[in-house]
């Protein structure tokens, strides 16, 4: 939701403080959104992946071979 703030009559320092407060809230909201996205789509831990689904090998594996599982 977009809000309009009437800053007429305020000193430039007050307007700047309001801008900083808005920027802080925007940053907080962004961090919270990133945290929610990380919880919804966590990066799988490769040790857990290999423990649950071990790889039988007879040669050297590349990083791609491991992570593409």
Helices and strands as residue ranges (DSSP letters): H 12-40, H 46-52, H 63-67
